[in-house]
């Protein structure tokens, strides 16, 4: 992604990127951090998966009048609701996976995980 930015922007972002990489590489889970993270993720999931799509359906139906009498607007309303729901679901699945791969790369760990027997 950095290759897409102009050289001057890359130079200005380097300190922030180094700080983020250090934080990701050195982060260790504790029970307290896990509980707080789970609580924050629950609130984010509740907001993005329930509140925002529900608000959109209410807004489109009452304010914009995108009801069943306007067939294509009604379908567009539902499509937007699906998009508002699907993007956060994809994010909640892919972001932790991406962060884990990034952390392994920064720690120079292999992608393979030993299974079975004693380690």
N, CA, C and O atoms as CSV, one atom per row, in Angstrom:
chain,resi,resn,atom,element,x,y,z
A,1,UNK,N,N,0.819,-1.190,0.000
A,1,UNK,CA,C,0.000,0.000,0.000
A,1,UNK,C,C,0.864,1.256,0.000
A,1,UNK,O,O,0.488,2.277,-0.577
A,2,UNK,N,N,2.007,1.177,0.641
A,2,UNK,CA,C,2.875,2.354,0.711
A,2,UNK,C,C,3.381,2.759,-0.667
A,2,UNK,O,O,3.681,3.932,-0.889
A,3,UNK,N,N,3.480,1.812,-1.598
A,3,UNK,CA,C,3.978,2.124,-2.927
A,3,UNK,C,C,2.997,3.026,-3.683
A,3,UNK,O,O,3.391,3.698,-4.636
A,4,UNK,N,N,1.746,3.049,-3.275
A,4,UNK,CA,C,0.741,3.866,-3.947
A,4,UNK,C,C,0.822,5.338,-3.540
A,4,UNK,O,O,0.255,6.202,-4.209
A,5,UNK,N,N,1.525,5.617,-2.447
A,5,UNK,CA,C,1.615,6.985,-1.944
A,5,UNK,C,C,2.828,7.697,-2.533
A,5,UNK,O,O,3.823,7.058,-2.874
A,6,UNK,N,N,2.745,9.015,-2.652
A,6,UNK,CA,C,3.917,9.769,-3.111
A,6,UNK,C,C,5.065,9.664,-2.102
A,6,UNK,O,O,4.827,9.415,-0.920
A,7,UNK,N,N,6.298,9.851,-2.558
A,7,UNK,CA,C,7.459,9.686,-1.657
A,7,UNK,C,C,7.392,10.578,-0.413
A,7,UNK,O,O,7.763,10.140,0.676
A,8,UNK,N,N,6.931,11.803,-0.558
A,8,UNK,CA,C,6.864,12.712,0.597
A,8,UNK,C,C,5.876,12.200,1.644
A,8,UNK,O,O,6.136,12.284,2.844
A,9,UNK,N,N,4.750,11.673,1.187
A,9,UNK,CA,C,3.769,11.120,2.129
A,9,UNK,C,C,4.325,9.883,2.814
A,9,UNK,O,O,4.074,9.665,4.000
A,10,UNK,N,N,5.079,9.069,2.081
A,10,UNK,CA,C,5.695,7.891,2.683
A,10,UNK,C,C,6.661,8.288,3.792
A,10,UNK,O,O,6.699,7.650,4.845
A,11,UNK,N,N,7.441,9.341,3.557
A,11,UNK,CA,C,8.383,9.809,4.576
A,11,UNK,C,C,7.649,10.286,5.825
A,11,UNK,O,O,8.079,10.006,6.944
A,12,UNK,N,N,6.542,11.007,5.638
A,12,UNK,CA,C,5.808,11.539,6.782
A,12,UNK,C,C,5.091,10.448,7.558
A,12,UNK,O,O,4.878,10.589,8.762
A,13,UNK,N,N,4.713,9.355,6.888
A,13,UNK,CA,C,3.995,8.275,7.560
A,13,UNK,C,C,4.916,7.265,8.241
A,13,UNK,O,O,4.455,6.480,9.069
A,14,UNK,N,N,6.203,7.269,7.909
A,14,UNK,CA,C,7.128,6.277,8.466
A,14,UNK,C,C,7.135,6.238,9.993
A,14,UNK,O,O,7.090,5.140,10.548
A,15,UNK,N,N,7.188,7.368,10.711
A,15,UNK,CA,C,7.186,7.266,12.184
A,15,UNK,C,C,5.909,6.612,12.730
A,15,UNK,O,O,5.971,5.828,13.677
A,16,UNK,N,N,4.766,6.928,12.141
A,16,UNK,CA,C,3.516,6.326,12.603
A,16,UNK,C,C,3.467,4.840,12.281
A,16,UNK,O,O,2.954,4.049,13.072
A,17,UNK,N,N,3.996,4.458,11.125
A,17,UNK,CA,C,4.018,3.049,10.741
A,17,UNK,C,C,4.939,2.272,11.671
A,17,UNK,O,O,4.602,1.165,12.091
A,18,UNK,N,N,6.093,2.836,11.995
A,18,UNK,CA,C,7.011,2.162,12.915
A,18,UNK,C,C,6.377,1.989,14.294
A,18,UNK,O,O,6.526,0.939,14.919
A,19,UNK,N,N,5.663,3.026,14.775
A,19,UNK,CA,C,4.981,2.925,16.072
A,19,UNK,C,C,3.914,1.835,16.047
A,19,UNK,O,O,3.796,1.054,16.991
A,20,UNK,N,N,3.138,1.784,14.962
A,20,UNK,CA,C,2.091,0.757,14.849
A,20,UNK,C,C,2.706,-0.633,14.785
A,20,UNK,O,O,2.209,-1.560,15.425
A,21,UNK,N,N,3.778,-0.786,14.022
A,21,UNK,CA,C,4.432,-2.094,13.931
A,21,UNK,C,C,4.993,-2.523,15.275
A,21,UNK,O,O,4.905,-3.698,15.630
A,22,UNK,N,N,5.565,-1.600,16.027
A,22,UNK,CA,C,6.080,-1.926,17.356
A,22,UNK,C,C,4.949,-2.351,18.274
A,22,UNK,O,O,5.081,-3.324,19.016
A,23,UNK,N,N,3.832,-1.626,18.228
A,23,UNK,CA,C,2.694,-1.975,19.078
A,23,UNK,C,C,2.137,-3.346,18.721
A,23,UNK,O,O,1.819,-4.133,19.613
A,24,UNK,N,N,2.012,-3.645,17.429
A,24,UNK,CA,C,1.480,-4.946,17.005
A,24,UNK,C,C,2.454,-6.056,17.358
A,24,UNK,O,O,2.032,-7.116,17.821
A,25,UNK,N,N,3.733,-5.843,17.154
A,25,UNK,CA,C,4.739,-6.880,17.419
A,25,UNK,C,C,4.843,-7.189,18.913
A,25,UNK,O,O,4.942,-8.357,19.288
A,26,UNK,N,N,4.822,-6.166,19.773
A,26,UNK,CA,C,5.074,-6.356,21.197
A,26,UNK,C,C,3.818,-6.607,22.025
A,26,UNK,O,O,3.919,-6.835,23.231
A,27,UNK,N,N,2.639,-6.570,21.412
A,27,UNK,CA,C,1.394,-6.722,22.166
A,27,UNK,C,C,1.248,-8.141,22.708
A,27,UNK,O,O,1.452,-9.114,21.983
A,28,UNK,N,N,0.897,-8.248,23.974
A,28,UNK,CA,C,0.625,-9.540,24.606
A,28,UNK,C,C,-0.737,-9.467,25.282
A,28,UNK,O,O,-1.065,-8.478,25.937
A,29,UNK,N,N,-1.524,-10.521,25.115
A,29,UNK,CA,C,-2.852,-10.574,25.717
A,29,UNK,C,C,-2.762,-10.914,27.194
A,29,UNK,O,O,-2.008,-11.796,27.605
A,30,UNK,N,N,-3.547,-10.193,27.979
A,30,UNK,CA,C,-3.785,-10.558,29.376
A,30,UNK,C,C,-5.288,-10.761,29.505
A,30,UNK,O,O,-6.044,-10.437,28.588
A,31,UNK,N,N,-5.721,-11.294,30.639
A,31,UNK,CA,C,-7.160,-11.488,30.818
A,31,UNK,C,C,-7.891,-10.154,30.804
A,31,UNK,O,O,-8.987,-10.055,30.253
A,32,UNK,N,N,-7.306,-9.147,31.393
A,32,UNK,CA,C,-7.955,-7.837,31.422
A,32,UNK,C,C,-8.088,-7.256,30.027
A,32,UNK,O,O,-9.153,-6.758,29.661
A,33,UNK,N,N,-7.020,-7.314,29.245
A,33,UNK,CA,C,-7.073,-6.797,27.874
A,33,UNK,C,C,-8.083,-7.573,27.039
A,33,UNK,O,O,-8.788,-6.990,26.215
A,34,UNK,N,N,-8.156,-8.882,27.249
A,34,UNK,CA,C,-9.096,-9.704,26.481
A,34,UNK,C,C,-10.541,-9.359,26.827
A,34,UNK,O,O,-11.388,-9.276,25.937
A,35,UNK,N,N,-10.829,-9.157,28.105
A,35,UNK,CA,C,-12.194,-8.813,28.523
A,35,UNK,C,C,-12.582,-7.442,27.992
A,35,UNK,O,O,-13.693,-7.263,27.494
A,36,UNK,N,N,-11.686,-6.483,28.092
A,36,UNK,CA,C,-11.976,-5.139,27.583
A,36,UNK,C,C,-12.153,-5.179,26.064
A,36,UNK,O,O,-13.061,-4.542,25.529
A,37,UNK,N,N,-11.299,-5.918,25.375
A,37,UNK,CA,C,-11.421,-6.032,23.914
A,37,UNK,C,C,-12.743,-6.691,23.531
A,37,UNK,O,O,-13.399,-6.261,22.581
A,38,UNK,N,N,-13.136,-7.728,24.263
A,38,UNK,CA,C,-14.402,-8.394,23.971
A,38,UNK,C,C,-15.580,-7.452,24.197
A,38,UNK,O,O,-16.531,-7.458,23.415
A,39,UNK,N,N,-15.532,-6.657,25.237
A,39,UNK,CA,C,-16.608,-5.696,25.509
A,39,UNK,C,C,-16.684,-4.638,24.418
A,39,UNK,O,O,-17.771,-4.311,23.943
A,40,UNK,N,N,-15.544,-4.108,24.021
A,40,UNK,CA,C,-15.514,-3.106,22.943
A,40,UNK,C,C,-16.013,-3.705,21.636
A,40,UNK,O,O,-16.806,-3.083,20.929
A,41,UNK,N,N,-15.550,-4.916,21.311
A,41,UNK,CA,C,-16.003,-5.570,20.082
A,41,UNK,C,C,-17.495,-5.863,20.122
A,41,UNK,O,O,-18.167,-5.764,19.095
A,42,UNK,N,N,-18.029,-6.223,21.288
A,42,UNK,CA,C,-19.470,-6.464,21.403
A,42,UNK,C,C,-20.251,-5.191,21.105
A,42,UNK,O,O,-21.226,-5.227,20.354
A,43,UNK,N,N,-19.838,-4.073,21.678
A,43,UNK,CA,C,-20.524,-2.807,21.415
A,43,UNK,C,C,-20.398,-2.400,19.950
A,43,UNK,O,O,-21.369,-1.930,19.357
A,44,UNK,N,N,-19.225,-2.573,19.362
A,44,UNK,CA,C,-19.053,-2.270,17.942
A,44,UNK,C,C,-19.930,-3.164,17.076
A,44,UNK,O,O,-20.576,-2.689,16.143
A,45,UNK,N,N,-19.953,-4.453,17.384
A,45,UNK,CA,C,-20.769,-5.380,16.602
A,45,UNK,C,C,-22.244,-5.039,16.744
A,45,UNK,O,O,-22.971,-5.028,15.751
A,46,UNK,N,N,-22.690,-4.766,17.940
A,46,UNK,CA,C,-24.091,-4.410,18.160
A,46,UNK,C,C,-24.462,-3.155,17.379
A,46,UNK,O,O,-25.526,-3.088,16.764
A,47,UNK,N,N,-23.583,-2.170,17.407
A,47,UNK,CA,C,-23.854,-0.918,16.698
A,47,UNK,C,C,-23.862,-1.116,15.197
A,47,UNK,O,O,-24.802,-0.695,14.523
A,48,UNK,N,N,-22.825,-1.753,14.659
A,48,UNK,CA,C,-22.698,-1.868,13.208
A,48,UNK,C,C,-23.590,-2.939,12.600
A,48,UNK,O,O,-23.948,-2.839,11.426
A,49,UNK,N,N,-23.959,-3.963,13.365
A,49,UNK,CA,C,-24.753,-5.052,12.811
A,49,UNK,C,C,-26.242,-4.928,13.113
A,49,UNK,O,O,-27.057,-5.569,12.449
A,50,UNK,N,N,-26.610,-4.124,14.093
A,50,UNK,CA,C,-28.024,-4.012,14.453
A,50,UNK,C,C,-28.535,-2.579,14.362
A,50,UNK,O,O,-29.539,-2.325,13.696
A,51,UNK,N,N,-27.873,-1.655,15.011
A,51,UNK,CA,C,-28.401,-0.301,15.125
A,51,UNK,C,C,-28.373,0.446,13.794
A,51,UNK,O,O,-29.383,1.020,13.387
A,52,UNK,N,N,-27.241,0.447,13.121
A,52,UNK,CA,C,-27.119,1.230,11.881
A,52,UNK,C,C,-28.009,0.688,10.765
A,52,UNK,O,O,-28.720,1.482,10.149
A,53,UNK,N,N,-28.016,-0.628,10.462
A,53,UNK,CA,C,-28.953,-1.096,9.426
A,53,UNK,C,C,-30.412,-0.859,9.793
A,53,UNK,O,O,-31.222,-0.532,8.927
A,54,UNK,N,N,-30.756,-1.022,11.075
A,54,UNK,CA,C,-32.131,-0.775,11.499
A,54,UNK,C,C,-32.496,0.689,11.325
A,54,UNK,O,O,-33.585,1.016,10.852
A,55,UNK,N,N,-31.573,1.574,11.713
A,55,UNK,CA,C,-31.830,3.002,11.525
A,55,UNK,C,C,-32.025,3.310,10.043
A,55,UNK,O,O,-32.926,4.072,9.694
A,56,UNK,N,N,-31.204,2.737,9.167
A,56,UNK,CA,C,-31.330,2.989,7.730
A,56,UNK,C,C,-32.700,2.554,7.214
A,56,UNK,O,O,-33.339,3.289,6.461
A,57,UNK,N,N,-33.155,1.367,7.614
A,57,UNK,CA,C,-34.458,0.897,7.165
A,57,UNK,C,C,-35.575,1.819,7.647
A,57,UNK,O,O,-36.512,2.101,6.900
A,58,UNK,N,N,-35.480,2.286,8.879
A,58,UNK,CA,C,-36.466,3.225,9.406
A,58,UNK,C,C,-36.415,4.545,8.631
A,58,UNK,O,O,-37.453,5.064,8.222
A,59,UNK,N,N,-35.224,5.081,8.432
A,59,UNK,CA,C,-35.052,6.357,7.739
A,59,UNK,C,C,-35.553,6.282,6.301
A,59,UNK,O,O,-36.263,7.177,5.843
A,60,UNK,N,N,-35.186,5.216,5.584
A,60,UNK,CA,C,-35.602,5.080,4.185
A,60,UNK,C,C,-37.112,4.907,4.073
A,60,UNK,O,O,-37.723,5.405,3.128
A,61,UNK,N,N,-37.713,4.211,5.021
A,61,UNK,CA,C,-39.150,3.991,4.953
A,61,UNK,C,C,-39.965,5.198,5.358
A,61,UNK,O,O,-40.976,5.503,4.725
A,62,UNK,N,N,-39.540,5.896,6.412
A,62,UNK,CA,C,-40.355,7.003,6.919
A,62,UNK,C,C,-40.004,8.344,6.289
A,62,UNK,O,O,-40.903,9.080,5.881
A,63,UNK,N,N,-38.741,8.676,6.199
A,63,UNK,CA,C,-38.344,9.996,5.681
A,63,UNK,C,C,-38.274,10.033,4.161
A,63,UNK,O,O,-38.776,10.962,3.528
A,64,UNK,N,N,-37.644,9.010,3.579
A,64,UNK,CA,C,-37.464,9.012,2.126
A,64,UNK,C,C,-38.658,8.416,1.385
A,64,UNK,O,O,-38.782,8.570,0.170
A,65,UNK,N,N,-39.534,7.735,2.122
A,65,UNK,CA,C,-40.733,7.104,1.540
A,65,UNK,C,C,-40.387,6.051,0.488
A,65,UNK,O,O,-41.062,5.939,-0.535
A,66,UNK,N,N,-39.331,5.285,0.748
A,66,UNK,CA,C,-38.965,4.181,-0.147
A,66,UNK,C,C,-39.738,2.950,0.305
A,66,UNK,O,O,-39.180,2.057,0.942
A,67,UNK,N,N,-41.001,2.907,-0.021
A,67,UNK,CA,C,-41.880,1.829,0.403
A,67,UNK,C,C,-42.104,0.859,-0.748
A,67,UNK,O,O,-41.531,1.022,-1.825
A,68,UNK,N,N,-42.942,-0.153,-0.517
A,68,UNK,CA,C,-43.191,-1.181,-1.519
A,68,UNK,C,C,-43.882,-0.621,-2.764
A,68,UNK,O,O,-43.836,-1.251,-3.820
A,69,UNK,N,N,-44.521,0.545,-2.663
A,69,UNK,CA,C,-45.158,1.151,-3.833
A,69,UNK,C,C,-44.127,1.646,-4.848
A,69,UNK,O,O,-44.430,1.751,-6.036
A,70,UNK,N,N,-42.932,1.945,-4.396
A,70,UNK,CA,C,-41.819,2.358,-5.278
A,70,UNK,C,C,-40.849,1.181,-5.344
A,70,UNK,O,O,-39.895,1.093,-4.572
A,71,UNK,N,N,-41.122,0.280,-6.288
A,71,UNK,CA,C,-40.476,-1.032,-6.326
A,71,UNK,C,C,-38.949,-0.938,-6.306
A,71,UNK,O,O,-38.319,-1.559,-5.450
A,72,UNK,N,N,-38.335,-0.181,-7.221
A,72,UNK,CA,C,-36.872,-0.157,-7.329
A,72,UNK,C,C,-36.225,0.567,-6.158
A,72,UNK,O,O,-35.137,0.180,-5.730
A,73,UNK,N,N,-36.855,1.593,-5.634
A,73,UNK,CA,C,-36.313,2.255,-4.442
A,73,UNK,C,C,-36.409,1.333,-3.226
A,73,UNK,O,O,-35.529,1.331,-2.364
A,74,UNK,N,N,-37.480,0.557,-3.170
A,74,UNK,CA,C,-37.644,-0.419,-2.091
A,74,UNK,C,C,-36.528,-1.462,-2.145
A,74,UNK,O,O,-35.972,-1.842,-1.115
A,75,UNK,N,N,-36.208,-1.918,-3.355
A,75,UNK,CA,C,-35.113,-2.890,-3.517
A,75,UNK,C,C,-33.764,-2.242,-3.199
A,75,UNK,O,O,-32.901,-2.880,-2.596
A,76,UNK,N,N,-33.580,-0.995,-3.594
A,76,UNK,CA,C,-32.343,-0.277,-3.283
A,76,UNK,C,C,-32.190,-0.099,-1.773
A,76,UNK,O,O,-31.089,-0.219,-1.235
A,77,UNK,N,N,-33.303,0.189,-1.093
A,77,UNK,CA,C,-33.277,0.320,0.365
A,77,UNK,C,C,-32.763,-0.969,0.994
A,77,UNK,O,O,-31.915,-0.930,1.886
A,78,UNK,N,N,-33.275,-2.121,0.530
A,78,UNK,CA,C,-32.841,-3.409,1.070
A,78,UNK,C,C,-31.390,-3.716,0.710
A,78,UNK,O,O,-30.651,-4.271,1.523
A,79,UNK,N,N,-30.985,-3.357,-0.498
A,79,UNK,CA,C,-29.598,-3.573,-0.905
A,79,UNK,C,C,-28.647,-2.760,-0.026
A,79,UNK,O,O,-27.610,-3.272,0.395
A,80,UNK,N,N,-28.982,-1.528,0.250
A,80,UNK,CA,C,-28.141,-0.690,1.116
A,80,UNK,C,C,-28.087,-1.290,2.523
A,80,UNK,O,O,-27.030,-1.280,3.154
A,81,UNK,N,N,-29.205,-1.808,3.019
A,81,UNK,CA,C,-29.215,-2.450,4.341
A,81,UNK,C,C,-28.299,-3.675,4.353
A,81,UNK,O,O,-27.582,-3.904,5.326
A,82,UNK,N,N,-28.322,-4.452,3.284
A,82,UNK,CA,C,-27.442,-5.633,3.205
A,82,UNK,C,C,-25.981,-5.199,3.198
A,82,UNK,O,O,-25.143,-5.815,3.858
A,83,UNK,N,N,-25.678,-4.142,2.454
A,83,UNK,CA,C,-24.297,-3.640,2.414
A,83,UNK,C,C,-23.879,-3.128,3.787
A,83,UNK,O,O,-22.766,-3.398,4.239
A,84,UNK,N,N,-24.771,-2.386,4.456
A,84,UNK,CA,C,-24.460,-1.869,5.790
A,84,UNK,C,C,-24.237,-2.993,6.796
A,84,UNK,O,O,-23.535,-2.802,7.790
A,85,UNK,N,N,-24.817,-4.146,6.554
A,85,UNK,CA,C,-24.628,-5.294,7.435
A,85,UNK,C,C,-23.412,-6.120,7.033
A,85,UNK,O,O,-22.676,-6.596,7.898
A,86,UNK,N,N,-23.194,-6.296,5.741
A,86,UNK,CA,C,-22.163,-7.213,5.246
A,86,UNK,C,C,-20.747,-6.689,5.439
A,86,UNK,O,O,-19.852,-7.460,5.787
A,87,UNK,N,N,-20.524,-5.411,5.225
A,87,UNK,CA,C,-19.173,-4.861,5.361
A,87,UNK,C,C,-18.636,-5.031,6.781
A,87,UNK,O,O,-17.497,-5.470,6.935
A,88,UNK,N,N,-19.401,-4.706,7.829
A,88,UNK,CA,C,-18.870,-4.965,9.178
A,88,UNK,C,C,-18.651,-6.447,9.469
A,88,UNK,O,O,-17.683,-6.796,10.145
A,89,UNK,N,N,-19.521,-7.327,8.979
A,89,UNK,CA,C,-19.313,-8.759,9.197
A,89,UNK,C,C,-17.983,-9.183,8.571
A,89,UNK,O,O,-17.193,-9.889,9.198
A,90,UNK,N,N,-17.743,-8.750,7.338
A,90,UNK,CA,C,-16.468,-9.053,6.691
A,90,UNK,C,C,-15.293,-8.468,7.452
A,90,UNK,O,O,-14.244,-9.101,7.568
A,91,UNK,N,N,-15.467,-7.260,7.970
A,91,UNK,CA,C,-14.400,-6.638,8.747
A,91,UNK,C,C,-14.101,-7.377,10.034
A,91,UNK,O,O,-12.940,-7.543,10.408
A,92,UNK,N,N,-15.164,-7.826,10.724
A,92,UNK,CA,C,-14.957,-8.564,11.971
A,92,UNK,C,C,-14.289,-9.913,11.729
A,92,UNK,O,O,-13.722,-10.493,12.655
A,93,UNK,N,N,-14.346,-10.416,10.509
A,93,UNK,CA,C,-13.693,-11.686,10.189
A,93,UNK,C,C,-12.278,-11.456,9.671
A,93,UNK,O,O,-11.352,-12.153,10.089
A,94,UNK,N,N,-12.092,-10.494,8.770
A,94,UNK,CA,C,-10.799,-10.337,8.108
A,94,UNK,C,C,-9.782,-9.509,8.895
A,94,UNK,O,O,-8.586,-9.787,8.812
A,95,UNK,N,N,-10.211,-8.516,9.645
A,95,UNK,CA,C,-9.245,-7.662,10.364
A,95,UNK,C,C,-8.437,-8.458,11.389
A,95,UNK,O,O,-7.217,-8.304,11.420
A,96,UNK,N,N,-9.046,-9.302,12.233
A,96,UNK,CA,C,-8.209,-10.092,13.152
A,96,UNK,C,C,-7.250,-11.030,12.429
A,96,UNK,O,O,-6.114,-11.216,12.864
A,97,UNK,N,N,-7.706,-11.623,11.325
A,97,UNK,CA,C,-6.829,-12.497,10.542
A,97,UNK,C,C,-5.639,-11.712,9.993
A,97,UNK,O,O,-4.499,-12.171,10.063
A,98,UNK,N,N,-5.909,-10.529,9.448
A,98,UNK,CA,C,-4.853,-9.684,8.892
A,98,UNK,C,C,-3.876,-9.241,9.979
A,98,UNK,O,O,-2.663,-9.256,9.771
A,99,UNK,N,N,-4.405,-8.846,11.142
A,99,UNK,CA,C,-3.530,-8.432,12.245
A,99,UNK,C,C,-2.660,-9.587,12.732
A,99,UNK,O,O,-1.495,-9.381,13.072
A,100,UNK,N,N,-3.214,-10.800,12.768
A,100,UNK,CA,C,-2.428,-11.957,13.195
A,100,UNK,C,C,-1.308,-12.259,12.201
A,100,UNK,O,O,-0.183,-12.554,12.603
A,101,UNK,N,N,-1.617,-12.185,10.903
A,101,UNK,CA,C,-0.568,-12.412,9.902
A,101,UNK,C,C,0.507,-11.325,9.993
A,101,UNK,O,O,1.697,-11.621,9.882
A,102,UNK,N,N,0.101,-10.088,10.190
A,102,UNK,CA,C,1.036,-8.972,10.299
A,102,UNK,C,C,1.937,-9.177,11.515
A,102,UNK,O,O,3.147,-8.968,11.432
A,103,UNK,N,N,1.352,-9.588,12.646
A,103,UNK,CA,C,2.122,-9.814,13.858
A,103,UNK,C,C,3.126,-10.943,13.672
A,103,UNK,O,O,4.270,-10.836,14.112
A,104,UNK,N,N,2.706,-12.022,13.023
A,104,UNK,CA,C,3.644,-13.126,12.778
A,104,UNK,C,C,4.789,-12.692,11.874
A,104,UNK,O,O,5.939,-13.073,12.092
A,105,UNK,N,N,4.472,-11.892,10.857
A,105,UNK,CA,C,5.524,-11.413,9.959
A,105,UNK,C,C,6.497,-10.518,10.721
A,105,UNK,O,O,7.708,-10.638,10.534
A,106,UNK,N,N,5.999,-9.623,11.574
A,106,UNK,CA,C,6.867,-8.737,12.343
A,106,UNK,C,C,7.719,-9.501,13.356
A,106,UNK,O,O,8.841,-9.091,13.653
A,107,UNK,N,N,7.203,-10.592,13.880
A,107,UNK,CA,C,7.954,-11.399,14.838
A,107,UNK,C,C,8.812,-12.454,14.160
A,107,UNK,O,O,9.500,-13.218,14.837
A,108,UNK,N,N,8.781,-12.505,12.846
A,108,UNK,CA,C,9.527,-13.494,12.061
A,108,UNK,C,C,9.156,-14.913,12.447
A,108,UNK,O,O,10.014,-15.793,12.525
A,109,UNK,N,N,7.880,-15.127,12.686
A,109,UNK,CA,C,7.383,-16.464,12.992
A,109,UNK,C,C,6.888,-17.102,11.710
A,109,UNK,O,O,6.502,-16.408,10.770
A,110,UNK,N,N,6.900,-18.422,11.675
A,110,UNK,CA,C,6.435,-19.117,10.475
A,110,UNK,C,C,4.907,-19.185,10.482
A,110,UNK,O,O,4.264,-19.056,11.523
A,111,UNK,N,N,4.354,-19.390,9.305
A,111,UNK,CA,C,2.905,-19.505,9.168
A,111,UNK,C,C,2.406,-20.872,9.614
A,111,UNK,O,O,1.248,-21.014,10.006
A,112,UNK,N,N,3.277,-21.885,9.555
A,112,UNK,CA,C,2.840,-23.228,9.936
A,112,UNK,C,C,2.766,-23.336,11.451
A,112,UNK,O,O,3.549,-22.729,12.181
A,113,UNK,N,N,1.806,-24.126,11.895
A,113,UNK,CA,C,1.639,-24.344,13.328
A,113,UNK,C,C,1.824,-25.820,13.600
A,113,UNK,O,O,1.133,-26.647,13.004
A,114,UNK,N,N,2.745,-26.173,14.488
A,114,UNK,CA,C,2.952,-27.578,14.789
A,114,UNK,C,C,1.728,-28.171,15.493
A,114,UNK,O,O,1.114,-27.531,16.347
A,115,UNK,N,N,1.389,-29.407,15.116
A,115,UNK,CA,C,0.247,-30.055,15.740
A,115,UNK,C,C,0.652,-31.445,16.208
A,115,UNK,O,O,1.563,-32.061,15.656
A,116,UNK,N,N,-0.021,-31.913,17.207
A,116,UNK,CA,C,0.171,-33.276,17.696
A,116,UNK,C,C,1.465,-33.454,18.462
A,116,UNK,O,O,2.447,-32.742,18.252
A,117,UNK,N,N,1.435,-34.422,19.350
A,117,UNK,CA,C,2.645,-34.754,20.112
A,117,UNK,C,C,3.077,-33.653,21.047
A,117,UNK,O,O,2.362,-32.676,21.269
A,118,UNK,N,N,4.255,-33.833,21.587
A,118,UNK,CA,C,4.816,-32.831,22.480
A,118,UNK,C,C,5.586,-31.819,21.667
A,118,UNK,O,O,6.160,-32.149,20.629
A,119,UNK,N,N,5.598,-30.594,22.136
A,119,UNK,CA,C,6.334,-29.553,21.423
A,119,UNK,C,C,7.658,-29.298,22.069
A,119,UNK,O,O,8.418,-28.449,21.604
